[in-house]
C-alpha cells in the first residue's frame, strides 16, 4: 500500500503495460458525428456557460472537453454553482459561498442552501404529469407503469403513512425490497419528509441485513414477502421475522405482497402493515405532496461498503450532493434527455440502483427489471431493451463478457434501434468486450465504461458524448472529479500507472459515516495515505489526452520481480480461454519478499484442468503479459468468491493463503457465495514449489459430496493426505474429481453456478 510522504512504506509503483496501442487497447470504435455533438446536453451546457462568461468556451468540439473538465476542477465552487443554476434545481441556493473549509475532508458545500431530493425528482409531475416515470417488468410477469403524476400521488400516500407511523425528520426507513416501484416510492416518500433511506436486496441473508440495518437503528422496515430469480420463487417472510426481531428500534413492518406468502410474525410491539394500507386512511387532498426543505448536507440515504471484514461501513450521502452529481452525470455524461428511457440492471443493494433512480431528476423514464439477467435466456436484458425501447442500457461488465462468450448477436436478434448508449461498470471492461459490443450489438452506439464507487454513488471516470470510444479505454475524467494518478512519491503522473486519487472535493463525497461522530473512521478510510487527498484504492493510467484505464485494486497488485500489474489484465488473458468461466489470482508476496503467484480457475461445464490446458494458460500469460506473471500454481475451484456487490475477493483469499482463518479473513454474510471460500484454505502442498499442477479441491464444506481421495473439509487438520488442496495418496488433478470438471467422483454436480442459497443474482449482471 502506498503511504504519504513523510511516512511512506511503499513497494513501488506499477510500471509497464501502458495501455495506448498495446494488447488491443486504443482502437477507435465510435466517434460522435456533428449532429451528436450539436445536440448533446454537454454542448448546450458549455454554450450556456460561455454566454455567461463562465467556463473555457462553448464550441462543443471534441478537444474542448478537456478544457471544460480542467475548468470544472480548477474552479469547483463556480462549476457546481453552474450545475445548480443550469438545471434550475428547486430550492434556495443561498447567498454564501459554494464551498467552505480547508483541506478534505474538512469541507462543506453550500452551507446556506436548502432543497429536497424528492421534490427535484418529482418536478416533472407538475410540468408534464402524463409522462411515464417508471416502467416495471419482472421475471414473474408483474408489469406496469406509473406516470409522474401517479408516482407523486403514491409518494404522497406513503409519506402520509410514514408520518402516521411516527417517522419524523432524521429517522431511518429501511427496506428489504427487489428492484420494484415500491422501493422507488419508499425512497422518495422518506426523502420528502427528511427521513433517511437505506435498502438491501431481499436475497441478502439475515446476518448481512442486520449487520447493516442495526447500525442505523431504523424505525420502519419495508419488506417484500419474497422474490423470484432464475425461474424459482423464494419466500422471505421467515427472514423478515428474524430481521425484525434483531432491530430493537423497529416500530412497524410494511409488507409488499409479491408471492402471496404467509405474512411474517414480528415481535410484540411491532405493527404489521400491508403496503396498500400505508397512508390509505383519509381522503387525499389535491396537490398534497409536501417536501421538507432541508440543509444541503442533510442525510438522504445510507449505503454500505462491501464489508468483507468487520461491519460494512455505513456511508451517508446528502440531498444536495446527490441532486447535483446525478444531474451532471445522467444528463451531461450519459446525455439523457427528458422522456428518454433509462435502465440499469441492478439490485437495491448496489449503488447503481440509487444512480438509476437519479434518472427521475433528469426527467427520464426509468425502467425497472426484477429478475435474472439470463432467464429464460441469455439475452433477456437485450430483449427488455427492445421491448421497452430503452434509450440507455446499463449493465455490469461481466454481463457483456458473458454475451461475448455465448456468441450472442443482440443487434441481429432484437430491434435495438432506440438504443443510443450502453453503460458498463462493476469491473474493468477489457478490449474484447468493447469489440463485441460494436460487432454484435450495434455500430452507432456510445459504449460508456465507467468507474467510481459506492463511496460517491457515481463515476469518477466515464464517457461523454463529445469524446470518441476507444477499445479498452474509459473516455475521460468526469466533470468536477479531479482524478489524478500518483506515483510512489505522491507526484501526479501522466501516461504511467499509479494510485487513483481525487485531489479536490466533490459534493457527493460522504457527508459522514454513521456512528462516526468525530469523523475518524471516514478520514482513515480515504485520507490516511495522502493527507487531504482521497485515495480510492485502484490502479489507474491517465493518458495525455485524458483517456483512462483502470487496472484493478491497488492493494491486490501482482508484484513479480519488481514488475507490478493490476489484476484486470491478468483476468483478461485467462478468461479469454473458452474453458475458463471465472478466475482469481493472488500474489502472496510481502514487502521485501517475493511470494507465490497462485491462479484459481472455475472451469466451464464439462471442461477439465488437464496438462494441456495448464500449458495453454501458462503460455498465454507468459506471452501476453510477461514470463514473470506465469503462475507458480494453477488450482481448479468450484467458484470464485464474490461480495454481495459482485467484487472478487482477492485480498481475503490472499490472507487465507498466508494463514488467516477463513472466519477472520471475510464475513460469510457479506459474500454472495460464502460456501466456496473454505475451498481456498491451503493444504501442506498448495504453496510448495512445483510446475503448476492443479490440486484437488475441498469437498463437503463447498457443497460437494465426500470423496475417497484423502481430501477432507476440515482445514484445521493438516495431516498427511488431508486438508484443502492436499494431494493425499496418489491424488492428482484427475483423481481429485472436483478439480477437473465441476463433478465429484460420484457424478453429482456442485451447486456452484446456481447461487447457493437462494439463487442470488450477481449485481451488475455478472
QUIPEUR-V96203 format. One record per pair of residues at least 24 apart in sequence whose ideal C-beta (glycine too) atoms are under 7 Angstrom apart, sorted by the first residue. I is the first residue (numbers start at 1). J is the second residue. Records with the same first field share a line. If there is no record, write none. Layout:
I=J / J
This chain:
1=529 / 555
2=488 / 499 / 529
3=529
4=490 / 529 / 530 / 531
5=489 / 490
9=591
10=488
11=559 / 591
12=488 / 562 / 564
13=487 / 488 / 497 / 498 / 564
14=497 / 539 / 557 / 564 / 565 / 566
15=497 / 563 / 564
16=563
17=565 / 569
18=495 / 496 / 541
19=472 / 473 / 541 / 549
20=543
23=624
24=431 / 471 / 472
25=431 / 471 / 472 / 473 / 549
26=470 / 471 / 473
27=470 / 471
28=468 / 470
29=434 / 438 / 469 / 470 / 471
30=438 / 445 / 446 / 447 / 468 / 469
31=468
32=465 / 466
36=465
37=466
40=335 / 465 / 466
41=331 / 332 / 335 / 337
42=332 / 335 / 464 / 465 / 466
43=466
45=86 / 332
48=86
49=82
54=78 / 82
60=466
62=466 / 467
65=464 / 466 / 467 / 476
66=546
68=479
69=476 / 477 / 479
72=479 / 480
73=480 / 482 / 504
76=480 / 504 / 505
79=480
80=324 / 480 / 507
83=324 / 327 / 328
84=324
87=327
89=115 / 120 / 323
90=115 / 119 / 120 / 123
91=115 / 293
99=505
103=532
104=505 / 527 / 532 / 534
105=519 / 522 / 523 / 527
107=505
108=297
109=296 / 297 / 320 / 321 / 507
110=296 / 320
113=296 / 320
114=293 / 294 / 295
115=293 / 294 / 296 / 319 / 320 / 323
116=191 / 192 / 291 / 292 / 293 / 294 / 319
117=191 / 300 / 319 / 322 / 323
118=155 / 188 / 191 / 192 / 291
119=291
120=323 / 361
121=188 / 360 / 361
122=148 / 151 / 152 / 155 / 188 / 289
124=148 / 363
125=149 / 151 / 152
131=339
132=365
133=360 / 365
134=181 / 184 / 366 / 368
135=365 / 367 / 388
136=180 / 181 / 368
137=369 / 384
138=228 / 370 / 371
139=228 / 229 / 370 / 371 / 372 / 375
140=228
146=181
152=289
153=284
154=185
155=185 / 188 / 189 / 192 / 289
156=284 / 288 / 289
157=279 / 280 / 284
158=185 / 186 / 189 / 278 / 279
159=189 / 192 / 193
160=279
161=278 / 279
162=189 / 190 / 193 / 195 / 220
163=193
164=279
165=220 / 251 / 252
166=219 / 251
167=193 / 195 / 219 / 220
169=193 / 194 / 195 / 292
170=194 / 196
171=195 / 219
172=196 / 198 / 216 / 217 / 218 / 219
173=197 / 218 / 220 / 222
174=198 / 213 / 218 / 221
175=199 / 222 / 348
176=200 / 202 / 209 / 221 / 223 / 224 / 240 / 243
177=202 / 222 / 223 / 224 / 256 / 348
178=202 / 224 / 227 / 348 / 370
179=346 / 347 / 348 / 353 / 368 / 369 / 370
180=368 / 370
181=368
182=256 / 275
183=348
184=357
186=222
187=357
191=300
192=290 / 291 / 292
193=292
194=292 / 294 / 298
196=299 / 301 / 302
197=300 / 301
198=301 / 302
199=348 / 349
200=348 / 349
201=347 / 348 / 349
202=227 / 236
203=227 / 758 / 760 / 761
204=349 / 644
205=669 / 757
206=239 / 242 / 243
207=669
208=644 / 669 / 670
209=243
210=243 / 246
211=307 / 311 / 312 / 669
212=304 / 312
213=247
214=246 / 247
215=311 / 314 / 514 / 515
216=302 / 314 / 514
217=249
218=247 / 249 / 250
219=249 / 250 / 251
220=251 / 252 / 254
221=247 / 250 / 253
222=254 / 256
223=253 / 255 / 256
224=256 / 258
225=255 / 257 / 258 / 259 / 261
226=258 / 259 / 261
227=258
228=371
229=371 / 372 / 759 / 761
230=372 / 375 / 759
231=375 / 376
232=759
233=259
234=758 / 759
235=259 / 261
237=261 / 262 / 263 / 264
240=264
241=265 / 266
244=270
254=278
294=319
296=320
297=511
299=511
301=354
302=514
303=351 / 354 / 454 / 457
305=454
306=643 / 644 / 645 / 647 / 670
307=667 / 670
308=643 / 649 / 652 / 666 / 667 / 670
309=665 / 666 / 667
312=670
313=513 / 525
314=513 / 514 / 515
315=454 / 455 / 510 / 513
316=510 / 511 / 512 / 513 / 514
317=457 / 508 / 510 / 511
318=511
320=507
321=507 / 508
322=457 / 508
323=361
324=507
325=458 / 507 / 508
326=355 / 358 / 361 / 458
327=361 / 362
328=479 / 480
329=458 / 459 / 478
330=358 / 359 / 361 / 362
331=362
332=479
333=462 / 463 / 464 / 478
334=392 / 421
335=465
336=362 / 364 / 391 / 392
338=362 / 363 / 364
339=363 / 365
340=364 / 391 / 392
341=365 / 367 / 388 / 389 / 390 / 391
342=366 / 367 / 391 / 392
343=367 / 369 / 390 / 393 / 394
344=394 / 423
345=369 / 373 / 381 / 394 / 395 / 399 / 764 / 765
346=763 / 764
347=761 / 763
349=644 / 763
350=645 / 763 / 764
351=454 / 457
352=394 / 425
354=457
355=457 / 458
372=761
373=399 / 761 / 765
378=402 / 403 / 406 / 408
379=408 / 410 / 413
381=765
382=410 / 414 / 416
383=414
385=416 / 419
386=414 / 415 / 416
389=418
390=418 / 419
391=418 / 419 / 420
392=420 / 421 / 423
393=419 / 422
394=423
395=424 / 764 / 765
396=425 / 426 / 646 / 763 / 764 / 765 / 766
397=424 / 425 / 426 / 427 / 428 / 429 / 433
398=426 / 427 / 764 / 765 / 766
399=764 / 765 / 766
400=424 / 429 / 433 / 436 / 437
401=433
403=436
404=432 / 433 / 436
408=440
409=440
410=440 / 441
411=440 / 441 / 442
416=441 / 442
419=445
420=445 / 446
421=445 / 446 / 448
422=447 / 448
423=448 / 450
424=448 / 449 / 450
425=450 / 451 / 459 / 764
426=646 / 764 / 766
428=550 / 552 / 568
430=472 / 572
431=471 / 472
432=576
434=471 / 472
435=471
449=474
451=550
453=536
455=510
456=506 / 508 / 509
457=508
458=508
460=502
461=548
470=547
472=549
473=547 / 548 / 549
474=547 / 548 / 549 / 550
475=547
476=546 / 547 / 548
477=546 / 548
480=506
481=506
485=540 / 541 / 542
490=530
494=542 / 544
495=543 / 544
496=541
497=539 / 541 / 551
498=540
499=535 / 554
500=536 / 538 / 540
501=530 / 533 / 534 / 535 / 536
502=534 / 536
503=533
539=566
553=650
555=651
556=650 / 651
558=585 / 587 / 597 / 629
559=587 / 589
560=597 / 628 / 629
561=628
563=626 / 628
565=625 / 629
567=650
569=625
570=625 / 629
573=620 / 621 / 624 / 625
574=599 / 601 / 617
577=616 / 617 / 620
578=604
579=603 / 604 / 607 / 613
580=604
582=640
583=640
584=640 / 648 / 650 / 653
586=650 / 653 / 654 / 657
588=654 / 657 / 658 / 687
596=632 / 633 / 687
597=629 / 631 / 632
598=631 / 632 / 633 / 635 / 657
599=631 / 634
600=635 / 637 / 640
601=634 / 636
602=637 / 638 / 639 / 640
603=636 / 741 / 742
605=742
606=741
607=741
608=740 / 741
609=634 / 636 / 694 / 733 / 739 / 740
610=733
614=692 / 694
618=692
631=692
632=689 / 692
633=686 / 690 / 692
634=692 / 694
635=694 / 695 / 725
636=694 / 697 / 739 / 740
637=676 / 679 / 697
638=676 / 679 / 697 / 702 / 704 / 738 / 742 / 750 / 752
639=673 / 676 / 752
641=671 / 673 / 676 / 677
642=671 / 672 / 673 / 762
643=670 / 671 / 672
644=670 / 671 / 672
645=763
646=762 / 763 / 764 / 766
653=680
656=680 / 681
657=682 / 687
672=760 / 762
673=755 / 756
675=702 / 703 / 756
676=702 / 752
678=702 / 715
679=724
681=715 / 724
682=724 / 725
683=718 / 723 / 724 / 725 / 726
684=718 / 723 / 726
685=725 / 726 / 727
686=725
693=733
694=733 / 739
695=725 / 736 / 739
696=725 / 731 / 735 / 736 / 737 / 738 / 739
697=724 / 725 / 736 / 738 / 739
698=724
699=738
703=750 / 751 / 752 / 756
704=738 / 744 / 750
705=744 / 746 / 748
707=737 / 744 / 745
709=735 / 736 / 737
711=736
